[in-house]
Amino acid sequence: MRVDLFDFELPDSAIALRPAAPRDSAKMLIVDPQSGLSDRSVSDLTEVLRPGDALVLNDTRVIPAQLDGQRLRKTQDGEAVSHFSATLHMRTGADRWKAFVKPAKRIVAGDRFRFGFGNACQAGFVEGAVESKGEAGEVELRFDLSGAALDEAIYAIGHVPLPPYIASKRPDDEQDRTDYQTVYARQDGAVAAPTAGLHFTGELFDRLEKAGIEKHFLTLHVGAGTFLPVKADDTDDHVMHAEVGEIPSSVADALNAVKARGNRIVSVGTTSMRLLESAADEDGQLHAWHGPTDIFITPGYRFRFVDMLMTNFHLPRSTLFMLVCAFSGYDRMQAAYRHAIETGYRFYSYGDASLLIRAERES
């Protein structure tokens, strides 16, 4: 499909720079193929969902994966030093990360780097070397530290990698370390938050449990590739970056039981959705999963497992807007986004929510 079909005009004022407080006070637009659009609040989930339905949440934990420092290169005159920054997006070993770097064109394999100079982590910084260089500014970094020591250094010197549409308007601060993290995060490894989950609070979970609504956890470590724009003119030419995830067999069994008794699977976020659909077979049975997925969902995709999707409002021309159009129908989602813009919904990572009910497959 043509990528420009997924474009729309969004006023700059609609981009949320801070989350709603409390988290579950955010607005929530229900998109139902039968009844149309309904303006609600996230706190209304206990009224919208049915006893026996199951929420599926991504428990990945965001790490401060934005690193700034210096590139060090030997020259005939000694050592050349220049600014160097990296956004970590996938761990490949105890001492190695794949990352997007700037300035990408000037980096070559073998370059040394130093991050966090002047910060309080061991000697004040962490060093390493560029192991290899791929396309579009992606490299593999090999650090001199490894394992838990490297994790501690990253937490000490790194910054929260806020999405570009927020970072271009303000710097990250200490509040973002709390705001840009779900209350149930527990598996370190993401460099972007599963933002639909940011709306949940402990109090809301208590009310959902009393209402008989289950919650189950999977893990998909969201990578920096989620921020990359779609540069191709046609969706067939876009390549998704892989992200690593896990669904334990106990969770797969529990969710299959939910489906078998006629209740609904509610995916909290597109990350949960992509992993569930990767792990489901053609007959709609969910299986345990451990490993990468690069599934790219566009209109015409036949959904195998998920019945409802709770998600934020996404960027024009993004793979995530393509996914919601596939789930609820292209025309319906275009109308839903027009309604959201006209009625003051807040967009993107810190914005409001939508709750989509799956439509019958549309061409």
C-alpha positions as a Markdown table, in Angstrom:
| # | Residue | x | y | z |
|---|---|---|---|---|
| 1 | Met | 0.0 | 0.0 | 0.0 |
| 2 | Arg | 1.1 | 3.6 | -0.5 |
| 3 | Val | 2.5 | 5.1 | 2.6 |
| 4 | Asp | 0.9 | 8.5 | 1.9 |
| 5 | Leu | -2.5 | 6.9 | 2.5 |
| 6 | Phe | -1.6 | 6.9 | 6.2 |
| 7 | Asp | -0.8 | 10.6 | 6.4 |
| 8 | Phe | -2.9 | 13.2 | 8.3 |
| 9 | Glu | -2.5 | 16.7 | 9.6 |
| 10 | Leu | -1.8 | 17.0 | 13.3 |
| 11 | Pro | -1.5 | 20.4 | 15.0 |
| 12 | Asp | 1.6 | 20.8 | 17.1 |
| 13 | Ser | -0.5 | 21.7 | 20.1 |
| 14 | Ala | -1.9 | 18.1 | 20.1 |
| 15 | Ile | 1.4 | 16.6 | 21.1 |
| 16 | Ala | 1.6 | 15.8 | 24.8 |
| 17 | Leu | 4.8 | 16.8 | 26.6 |
| 18 | Arg | 3.8 | 15.4 | 30.0 |
| 19 | Pro | 1.4 | 12.6 | 31.0 |
| 20 | Ala | -2.0 | 13.0 | 32.6 |
| 21 | Ala | -2.0 | 13.1 | 36.4 |
| 22 | Pro | -3.2 | 10.8 | 37.8 |
| 23 | Arg | -2.3 | 8.4 | 35.0 |
| 24 | Asp | -5.7 | 6.8 | 34.6 |
| 25 | Ser | -7.4 | 10.2 | 34.3 |
| 26 | Ala | -6.4 | 10.3 | 30.6 |
| 27 | Lys | -9.2 | 10.3 | 28.0 |
| 28 | Met | -9.9 | 7.1 | 26.2 |
| 29 | Leu | -11.7 | 7.0 | 22.8 |
| 30 | Ile | -13.6 | 3.7 | 22.2 |
| 31 | Val | -13.7 | 2.7 | 18.6 |
| 32 | Asp | -16.4 | 0.0 | 18.0 |
| 33 | Pro | -17.4 | -1.2 | 14.5 |
| 34 | Gln | -20.9 | -1.7 | 15.7 |
| 35 | Ser | -21.7 | 1.4 | 17.9 |
| 36 | Gly | -19.1 | 3.9 | 16.6 |
| 37 | Leu | -17.1 | 6.3 | 18.7 |
| 38 | Ser | -17.5 | 6.9 | 22.4 |
| 39 | Asp | -15.5 | 9.3 | 24.6 |
| 40 | Arg | -14.6 | 7.8 | 27.9 |
| 41 | Ser | -11.7 | 7.8 | 30.4 |
| 42 | Val | -9.1 | 5.1 | 31.1 |
| 43 | Ser | -10.5 | 4.8 | 34.6 |
| 44 | Asp | -13.8 | 3.5 | 32.9 |
| 45 | Leu | -12.1 | 0.3 | 31.9 |
| 46 | Thr | -13.9 | -1.6 | 34.7 |
| 47 | Glu | -17.2 | -0.6 | 33.1 |
| 48 | Val | -16.2 | -1.3 | 29.5 |
| 49 | Leu | -14.6 | -4.7 | 29.9 |
| 50 | Arg | -16.4 | -7.9 | 31.0 |
| 51 | Pro | -15.6 | -10.3 | 33.8 |
| 52 | Gly | -13.3 | -13.0 | 32.4 |
| 53 | Asp | -11.7 | -10.7 | 29.8 |
| 54 | Ala | -7.9 | -10.6 | 30.0 |
| 55 | Leu | -5.5 | -7.7 | 29.7 |
| 56 | Val | -2.1 | -8.6 | 28.2 |
| 57 | Leu | 0.6 | -6.2 | 29.3 |
| 58 | Asn | 4.3 | -5.8 | 28.3 |
| 59 | Asp | 6.4 | -5.7 | 31.5 |
| 60 | Thr | 9.6 | -4.5 | 29.8 |
| 61 | Arg | 11.5 | -1.8 | 31.7 |
| 62 | Val | 13.0 | 1.2 | 30.0 |
| 63 | Ile | 16.7 | 1.8 | 30.6 |
| 64 | Pro | 18.4 | 5.2 | 30.2 |
| 65 | Ala | 19.7 | 4.2 | 26.8 |
| 66 | Gln | 20.7 | 7.6 | 25.5 |
| 67 | Leu | 24.5 | 8.0 | 25.9 |
| 68 | Asp | 26.6 | 11.1 | 25.1 |
| 69 | Gly | 30.3 | 11.3 | 25.1 |
| 70 | Gln | 33.4 | 11.3 | 22.8 |
| 71 | Arg | 34.8 | 9.4 | 19.9 |
| 72 | Leu | 38.5 | 8.7 | 20.2 |
| 73 | Arg | 40.6 | 7.9 | 17.1 |
| 74 | Lys | 44.4 | 7.5 | 16.9 |
| 75 | Thr | 46.1 | 9.8 | 14.4 |
| 76 | Gln | 49.6 | 10.6 | 13.3 |
| 77 | Asp | 49.6 | 13.6 | 15.6 |
| 78 | Gly | 48.2 | 11.7 | 18.6 |
| 79 | Glu | 44.4 | 11.3 | 19.3 |
| 80 | Ala | 41.5 | 13.0 | 17.6 |
| 81 | Val | 38.5 | 13.6 | 19.9 |
| 82 | Ser | 35.0 | 14.5 | 18.7 |
| 83 | His | 31.4 | 14.4 | 20.1 |
| 84 | Phe | 29.7 | 11.0 | 19.9 |
| 85 | Ser | 26.2 | 10.0 | 20.9 |
| 86 | Ala | 24.4 | 6.6 | 20.8 |
| 87 | Thr | 20.9 | 5.3 | 21.5 |
| 88 | Leu | 21.1 | 1.6 | 22.5 |
| 89 | His | 18.4 | -0.5 | 21.1 |
| 90 | Met | 19.2 | -4.2 | 21.4 |
| 91 | Arg | 21.6 | -6.1 | 23.6 |
| 92 | Thr | 23.6 | -8.7 | 21.7 |
| 93 | Gly | 25.9 | -9.9 | 24.5 |
| 94 | Ala | 27.0 | -9.3 | 28.1 |
| 95 | Asp | 29.3 | -6.5 | 26.8 |
| 96 | Arg | 27.6 | -5.6 | 23.5 |
| 97 | Trp | 24.7 | -3.5 | 22.3 |
| 98 | Lys | 23.4 | -2.5 | 18.9 |
| 99 | Ala | 22.9 | 1.2 | 18.7 |
| 100 | Phe | 22.0 | 4.1 | 16.5 |
| 101 | Val | 24.8 | 6.7 | 16.6 |
| 102 | Lys | 25.5 | 10.3 | 15.6 |
| 103 | Pro | 27.4 | 11.4 | 13.6 |
| 104 | Ala | 26.9 | 8.1 | 11.8 |
| 105 | Lys | 28.8 | 8.8 | 8.6 |
| 106 | Arg | 32.1 | 9.5 | 10.4 |
| 107 | Ile | 32.1 | 6.4 | 12.5 |
| 108 | Val | 34.1 | 3.4 | 11.4 |
| 109 | Ala | 34.7 | -0.1 | 13.0 |
| 110 | Gly | 37.6 | 0.1 | 15.5 |
| 111 | Asp | 36.8 | 3.6 | 16.7 |
| 112 | Arg | 37.1 | 3.9 | 20.5 |
| 113 | Phe | 34.4 | 5.8 | 22.5 |
| 114 | Arg | 34.0 | 7.2 | 26.0 |
| 115 | Phe | 30.5 | 7.9 | 27.4 |
| 116 | Gly | 29.6 | 9.9 | 30.5 |
| 117 | Phe | 32.8 | 11.8 | 31.1 |
| 118 | Gly | 32.5 | 13.7 | 34.3 |
| 119 | Asn | 29.6 | 11.6 | 35.7 |
| 120 | Ala | 29.8 | 9.5 | 38.9 |
| 121 | Cys | 30.2 | 5.9 | 37.7 |
| 122 | Gln | 33.3 | 4.1 | 38.8 |
| 123 | Ala | 36.0 | 6.3 | 37.1 |
| 124 | Gly | 33.4 | 8.7 | 35.8 |
| 125 | Phe | 32.9 | 7.1 | 32.4 |
| 126 | Val | 32.6 | 3.9 | 30.4 |
| 127 | Glu | 34.7 | 3.1 | 27.4 |
| 128 | Gly | 34.6 | 0.7 | 24.5 |
| 129 | Ala | 35.0 | 0.3 | 20.8 |
| 130 | Val | 32.8 | 0.2 | 17.7 |
| 131 | Glu | 32.7 | -3.5 | 16.8 |
| 132 | Ser | 31.0 | -3.2 | 13.4 |
| 133 | Lys | 28.9 | -0.8 | 11.4 |
| 134 | Gly | 25.7 | -1.5 | 9.4 |
| 135 | Glu | 23.2 | 0.7 | 7.5 |
| 136 | Ala | 21.3 | 3.8 | 8.5 |
| 137 | Gly | 23.6 | 4.7 | 11.4 |
| 138 | Glu | 23.3 | 1.4 | 13.2 |
| 139 | Val | 26.5 | 0.0 | 14.8 |
| 140 | Glu | 27.4 | -2.7 | 17.3 |
| 141 | Leu | 29.2 | -1.3 | 20.4 |
| 142 | Arg | 31.6 | -3.5 | 22.5 |
| 143 | Phe | 32.0 | -2.1 | 26.0 |
| 144 | Asp | 35.0 | -2.6 | 28.3 |
| 145 | Leu | 32.6 | -3.4 | 31.1 |
| 146 | Ser | 30.3 | -6.4 | 31.0 |
| 147 | Gly | 27.1 | -7.8 | 32.7 |
| 148 | Ala | 25.9 | -6.1 | 35.9 |
| 149 | Ala | 28.8 | -3.7 | 35.9 |
| 150 | Leu | 27.8 | -2.4 | 32.5 |
| 151 | Asp | 24.2 | -2.2 | 33.5 |
| 152 | Glu | 25.1 | 0.0 | 36.5 |
| 153 | Ala | 27.2 | 2.3 | 34.4 |
| 154 | Ile | 24.4 | 2.8 | 31.9 |
| 155 | Tyr | 22.0 | 3.6 | 34.6 |
| 156 | Ala | 24.5 | 6.1 | 36.1 |
| 157 | Ile | 25.4 | 8.0 | 32.9 |
| 158 | Gly | 22.5 | 7.5 | 30.6 |
| 159 | His | 19.5 | 9.6 | 29.8 |
| 160 | Val | 15.9 | 8.5 | 29.2 |
| 161 | Pro | 15.6 | 8.3 | 25.4 |
| 162 | Leu | 12.5 | 10.4 | 25.0 |
| 163 | Pro | 10.8 | 10.2 | 21.6 |
| 164 | Pro | 12.1 | 12.9 | 19.1 |
| 165 | Tyr | 8.7 | 14.8 | 19.1 |
| 166 | Ile | 9.2 | 15.4 | 22.9 |
| 167 | Ala | 13.0 | 15.7 | 23.0 |
| 168 | Ser | 12.9 | 18.4 | 20.3 |
| 169 | Lys | 10.8 | 20.5 | 22.6 |
| 170 | Arg | 12.4 | 20.0 | 26.0 |
| 171 | Pro | 15.2 | 18.0 | 27.7 |
| 172 | Asp | 14.6 | 14.9 | 29.7 |
| 173 | Asp | 14.6 | 15.4 | 33.5 |
| 174 | Glu | 14.3 | 13.3 | 36.6 |
| 175 | Gln | 10.5 | 13.2 | 36.4 |
| 176 | Asp | 10.8 | 11.3 | 33.1 |
| 177 | Arg | 12.5 | 8.4 | 34.8 |
| 178 | Thr | 9.2 | 7.8 | 36.6 |
| 179 | Asp | 6.7 | 9.1 | 34.0 |
| 180 | Tyr | 8.3 | 7.1 | 31.1 |
| 181 | Gln | 7.9 | 3.8 | 32.9 |
| 182 | Thr | 4.9 | 1.6 | 33.6 |
| 183 | Val | 4.1 | 0.9 | 37.2 |
| 184 | Tyr | 4.5 | -2.9 | 36.5 |
| 185 | Ala | 7.8 | -2.7 | 34.6 |
| 186 | Arg | 10.3 | -5.4 | 35.7 |
| 187 | Gln | 12.4 | -6.8 | 32.8 |
| 188 | Asp | 15.2 | -4.4 | 31.9 |
| 189 | Gly | 15.9 | -3.9 | 28.2 |
| 190 | Ala | 13.6 | -1.4 | 26.5 |
| 191 | Val | 14.7 | 1.9 | 25.1 |
| 192 | Ala | 11.1 | 3.1 | 24.6 |
| 193 | Ala | 8.1 | 2.7 | 26.8 |
| 194 | Pro | 5.1 | 0.5 | 25.9 |
| 195 | Thr | 3.1 | 3.7 | 26.2 |
| 196 | Ala | -0.4 | 2.3 | 26.4 |
| 197 | Gly | 0.7 | 0.8 | 29.7 |
| 198 | Leu | 1.6 | 4.2 | 31.1 |
| 199 | His | -2.1 | 4.8 | 31.9 |
| 200 | Phe | -2.4 | 2.1 | 34.6 |
| 201 | Thr | -2.1 | 2.7 | 38.3 |
| 202 | Gly | -2.1 | 0.3 | 41.2 |
| 203 | Glu | -5.6 | 1.5 | 42.2 |
| 204 | Leu | -7.0 | 0.8 | 38.7 |
| 205 | Phe | -5.5 | -2.7 | 38.8 |
| 206 | Asp | -7.2 | -3.3 | 42.1 |
| 207 | Arg | -10.6 | -2.3 | 40.6 |
| 208 | Leu | -10.0 | -4.4 | 37.5 |
| 209 | Glu | -9.3 | -7.4 | 39.7 |
| 210 | Lys | -12.4 | -6.9 | 41.7 |
| 211 | Ala | -14.4 | -6.7 | 38.5 |
| 212 | Gly | -13.1 | -10.1 | 37.5 |
| 213 | Ile | -10.8 | -8.9 | 34.7 |
| 214 | Glu | -7.5 | -10.9 | 34.4 |
| 215 | Lys | -4.1 | -9.5 | 33.7 |
| 216 | His | -1.2 | -11.4 | 32.2 |
| 217 | Phe | 2.4 | -10.3 | 31.3 |
| 218 | Leu | 4.7 | -10.9 | 28.4 |
| 219 | Thr | 7.9 | -9.1 | 27.5 |
| 220 | Leu | 8.9 | -7.3 | 24.4 |
| 221 | His | 12.0 | -5.1 | 24.6 |
| 222 | Val | 11.0 | -2.0 | 22.6 |
| 223 | Gly | 13.8 | -0.8 | 20.4 |
| 224 | Ala | 14.8 | 2.6 | 19.1 |
| 225 | Gly | 13.6 | 1.4 | 15.7 |
| 226 | Thr | 10.1 | 2.3 | 16.8 |
| 227 | Phe | 11.0 | 6.0 | 16.3 |
| 228 | Leu | 12.3 | 5.5 | 12.8 |
| 229 | Pro | 10.2 | 7.1 | 10.1 |
| 230 | Val | 8.9 | 5.1 | 7.2 |
| 231 | Lys | 11.0 | 6.4 | 4.3 |
| 232 | Ala | 9.7 | 4.0 | 1.6 |
| 233 | Asp | 6.8 | 5.1 | -0.7 |
| 234 | Asp | 5.2 | 1.7 | -0.4 |
| 235 | Thr | 4.7 | -0.5 | 2.7 |
| 236 | Asp | 6.1 | -3.5 | 0.8 |
| 237 | Asp | 9.5 | -1.7 | 0.7 |
| 238 | His | 9.7 | -0.9 | 4.5 |
| 239 | Val | 11.9 | -3.1 | 6.7 |
| 240 | Met | 11.0 | -3.5 | 10.3 |
| 241 | His | 13.7 | -3.6 | 13.0 |
| 242 | Ala | 13.5 | -6.8 | 15.0 |
| 243 | Glu | 12.7 | -6.7 | 18.7 |
| 244 | Val | 13.3 | -9.5 | 21.2 |
| 245 | Gly | 10.4 | -10.9 | 23.2 |
| 246 | Glu | 9.1 | -13.7 | 25.4 |
| 247 | Ile | 5.8 | -15.3 | 26.2 |
| 248 | Pro | 6.1 | -18.0 | 28.9 |
| 249 | Ser | 4.2 | -21.3 | 28.3 |
| 250 | Ser | 2.1 | -20.6 | 31.5 |
| 251 | Val | 0.9 | -17.3 | 30.0 |
| 252 | Ala | 0.2 | -18.9 | 26.6 |
| 253 | Asp | -1.9 | -21.6 | 28.3 |
| 254 | Ala | -3.8 | -19.1 | 30.4 |
| 255 | Leu | -4.7 | -16.9 | 27.4 |
| 256 | Asn | -5.8 | -19.9 | 25.3 |
| 257 | Ala | -8.1 | -20.8 | 28.2 |
| 258 | Val | -9.6 | -17.2 | 28.1 |
| 259 | Lys | -10.3 | -17.6 | 24.4 |
| 260 | Ala | -11.7 | -21.1 | 24.8 |
| 261 | Arg | -14.4 | -19.9 | 27.3 |
| 262 | Gly | -15.5 | -17.1 | 25.0 |
| 263 | Asn | -13.8 | -14.1 | 26.7 |
| 264 | Arg | -11.8 | -11.5 | 25.0 |
| 265 | Ile | -8.0 | -10.9 | 24.8 |
| 266 | Val | -7.3 | -7.2 | 25.3 |
| 267 | Ser | -3.8 | -6.3 | 24.2 |
| 268 | Val | -2.4 | -3.3 | 26.1 |
| 269 | Gly | -0.2 | -1.7 | 23.5 |
| 270 | Thr | 1.0 | -2.4 | 20.0 |
| 271 | Thr | 4.1 | -4.1 | 21.4 |
| 272 | Ser | 1.9 | -6.7 | 23.2 |
| 273 | Met | -0.1 | -7.1 | 20.0 |
| 274 | Arg | 2.9 | -7.7 | 17.8 |
| 275 | Leu | 4.2 | -10.4 | 20.0 |
| 276 | Leu | 0.9 | -12.1 | 20.5 |
| 277 | Glu | 0.2 | -12.2 | 16.8 |
| 278 | Ser | 3.8 | -13.5 | 16.2 |
| 279 | Ala | 3.2 | -16.4 | 18.6 |
| 280 | Ala | -0.2 | -17.4 | 17.4 |
| 281 | Asp | -0.7 | -20.1 | 14.8 |
| 282 | Glu | -3.1 | -20.1 | 11.8 |
| 283 | Asp | -5.7 | -21.8 | 14.0 |
| 284 | Gly | -5.7 | -19.1 | 16.7 |
| 285 | Gln | -3.7 | -21.0 | 19.3 |
| 286 | Leu | -1.1 | -19.1 | 21.2 |
| 287 | His | 2.3 | -20.7 | 21.8 |
| 288 | Ala | 5.3 | -19.9 | 24.0 |
| 289 | Trp | 7.8 | -17.6 | 22.4 |
| 290 | His | 11.4 | -16.6 | 23.0 |
| 291 | Gly | 13.3 | -14.6 | 20.4 |
| 292 | Pro | 13.0 | -11.8 | 17.9 |
| 293 | Thr | 10.0 | -10.7 | 15.9 |
| 294 | Asp | 9.9 | -8.2 | 13.0 |
| 295 | Ile | 6.2 | -8.7 | 12.2 |
| 296 | Phe | 4.8 | -5.7 | 10.2 |
| 297 | Ile | 1.0 | -5.5 | 10.3 |
| 298 | Thr | -0.8 | -3.5 | 7.6 |
| 299 | Pro | -4.4 | -3.5 | 6.3 |
| 300 | Gly | -5.3 | -6.9 | 4.9 |
| 301 | Tyr | -3.6 | -8.8 | 7.7 |
| 302 | Arg | -5.8 | -11.5 | 9.3 |
| 303 | Phe | -5.6 | -11.2 | 13.0 |
| 304 | Arg | -5.2 | -14.5 | 14.8 |
| 305 | Phe | -5.6 | -13.9 | 18.5 |
| 306 | Val | -6.2 | -10.4 | 19.8 |
| 307 | Asp | -9.8 | -9.1 | 20.2 |
| 308 | Met | -9.3 | -5.6 | 21.5 |
| 309 | Leu | -6.4 | -3.2 | 21.5 |
| 310 | Met | -5.7 | -0.4 | 23.9 |
| 311 | Thr | -3.2 | 2.0 | 22.4 |
| 312 | Asn | -2.2 | 5.7 | 22.3 |
| 313 | Phe | -2.6 | 8.0 | 19.3 |
| 314 | His | 0.2 | 7.5 | 16.8 |
| 315 | Leu | 2.3 | 9.5 | 14.3 |
| 316 | Pro | 1.2 | 10.1 | 10.7 |
| 317 | Arg | 2.7 | 7.6 | 8.2 |
| 318 | Ser | 3.9 | 5.4 | 11.0 |
| 319 | Thr | 3.9 | 1.6 | 11.2 |
| 320 | Leu | 1.8 | 1.9 | 14.3 |
| 321 | Phe | -1.0 | 3.9 | 12.6 |
| 322 | Met | -0.9 | 1.3 | 9.8 |
| 323 | Leu | -1.4 | -1.4 | 12.5 |
| 324 | Val | -4.5 | 0.3 | 14.0 |
| 325 | Cys | -5.9 | 0.8 | 10.6 |
| 326 | Ala | -5.5 | -3.0 | 10.0 |
| 327 | Phe | -7.2 | -3.8 | 13.3 |
| 328 | Ser | -10.2 | -1.5 | 13.1 |
| 329 | Gly | -10.5 | -0.5 | 9.5 |
| 330 | Tyr | -8.8 | 2.2 | 7.5 |
| 331 | Asp | -11.8 | 4.5 | 7.1 |
| 332 | Arg | -12.9 | 4.0 | 10.7 |
| 333 | Met | -9.5 | 4.9 | 12.1 |
| 334 | Gln | -9.2 | 8.0 | 9.8 |
| 335 | Ala | -12.5 | 9.1 | 11.2 |
| 336 | Ala | -11.5 | 8.3 | 14.8 |
| 337 | Tyr | -8.3 | 10.4 | 14.5 |
| 338 | Arg | -10.2 | 13.3 | 13.0 |
| 339 | His | -12.6 | 13.1 | 16.0 |
| 340 | Ala | -9.6 | 12.9 | 18.4 |
| 341 | Ile | -8.0 | 16.0 | 16.9 |
| 342 | Glu | -11.2 | 18.0 | 16.8 |
| 343 | Thr | -12.1 | 17.2 | 20.4 |
| 344 | Gly | -8.7 | 17.8 | 22.0 |
| 345 | Tyr | -7.3 | 14.4 | 22.6 |
| 346 | Arg | -3.5 | 14.4 | 23.4 |
| 347 | Phe | -1.3 | 12.5 | 21.0 |
| 348 | Tyr | 1.8 | 10.2 | 21.2 |
| 349 | Ser | 3.7 | 8.7 | 24.1 |
| 350 | Tyr | 2.4 | 10.9 | 26.9 |
| 351 | Gly | -1.0 | 11.3 | 25.4 |
| 352 | Asp | -4.4 | 9.9 | 25.7 |
| 353 | Ala | -5.6 | 6.4 | 24.9 |
| 354 | Ser | -7.9 | 4.6 | 22.5 |
| 355 | Leu | -9.6 | 1.2 | 23.0 |
| 356 | Leu | -10.2 | -0.5 | 19.6 |
| 357 | Ile | -12.5 | -3.4 | 19.1 |
| 358 | Arg | -11.4 | -5.6 | 16.2 |
| 359 | Ala | -13.3 | -5.2 | 12.9 |
| 360 | Glu | -14.0 | -8.0 | 10.5 |
| 361 | Arg | -11.3 | -8.3 | 8.0 |
| 362 | Glu | -11.4 | -5.5 | 5.4 |
| 363 | Ser | -9.5 | -5.1 | 2.2 |
